[in-house]
Amino acid sequence: MHSRKEGAAIREEVYRFIAKYITVHVCPPSYKEIADALGISISTVRRHIQELIDEEILETDAEPGTQRAFRIRGTRVGKRGKEHE
């Protein structure tokens, strides 16, 4: 089990991966893509994404656990990469 500091470090890695991925691909990565890139389990990814949502760093309008249904708070990028007005 990871200590609290390690957990915070992993959460930071998850956030940074998501931000970089969205910059390149416009849409968010899947849990599997995050897990594979960071060498962590999908359940760990889910937990950290939920914590980032709880901390209001990420946001979602979807049901909990829905793939690719989160965004960085304050951004309004749609499926085709166009900002909603």
Salt bridges, closest charged atoms under 4 A:
GLU6 OE1 - HIS2 ND1 3.64
GLU12 OE2 - ARG16 NE 2.72
GLU33 OE1 - ARG68 NH2 3.08
ASP36 OD2 - LYS32 NZ 2.69
GLU51 OE1 - ARG11 NH1 2.35
GLU51 OE1 - HIS48 ND1 3.47
GLU55 OE2 - ARG11 NE 3.46
GLU59 OE2 - ARG71 NE 3.18
GLU59 OE1 - ARG73 NH1 3.48
ASP61 OD2 - ARG71 NH2 3.04
